[in-house]
């Protein structure tokens, strides 16, 4: 499955009607942004509990649960891209190009997007 295929199929599970307003401050769009932060928090909490309760030792069940959270984050990122009318593959391609450029220029470390 490629990124755009995922995006097209995943958005069919959006609880908001596709004809709803896709403007930046629509409830549907803001729900997606909050979803990213919520799912990222759930992922961080699972990792925290593995560190705290299991001395950082992962088992297969932990990996499955972490994978579920990563999938939820993927869904929300895909949906935000959809609401912005950006093909999901473009997000991946642009990000990889940015990272490879930083690597080539020796600026993977540092701060800011435009280094």
C-alpha positions, 0 to 999 in steps of 0.5 A, spaced: 500 500 500 502 506 498 501 513 502 496 516 497 492 509 497 492 509 505 490 516 505 484 515 501 481 509 504 483 512 511 479 518 510 473 514 509 473 512 517 473 520 518 467 521 523 465 528 520 461 528 513 466 529 507 462 535 505 463 538 512 467 545 512 475 543 511 477 550 513 483 551 518 479 552 524 473 548 522 471 543 528 473 537 523 480 540 522 481 542 529 479 535 532 484 532 527 490 536 530 488 534 537 487 527 535 495 527 533 497 530 540 492 525 544 495 519 540 502 522 541 501 522 548 498 515 549 504 513 545 509 517 550 505 514 556 506 507 554 513 508 553 513 511 560 510 505 563 515 500 560 520 504 563 517 505 570 514 498 571 518 494 566 525 497 567 525 499 559 524 491 557 519 491 551 515 484 550 511 482 544 505 485 547 508 492 548 510 492 541 503 491 539 500 496 543 505 501 541 504 499 534 497 501 535 498 508 537 503 509 531 497 507 527 493 512 530 498 517 529 499 515 522 491 516 521 491 523 524 497 525 520 494 523 514 487 526 515 490 533 516 494 532 510 487 530 507 484 536 510 489 541 507 488 538 500 495 535 500 497 528 498 500 524 503 505 521 499 508 529 498 508 529 506 513 523 506 517 525 500 518 532 502 520 530 509 525 525 506 528 530 502 529 535 507 532 530 512 537 527 506 539 535 505 540 536 512 544 529 512 548 531 506 550 538 509 552 535 516 546 539 519 542 533 522 543 536 529 541 543 531 534 547 531 529 549 526 526 547 520 530 551 515 537 549 517 
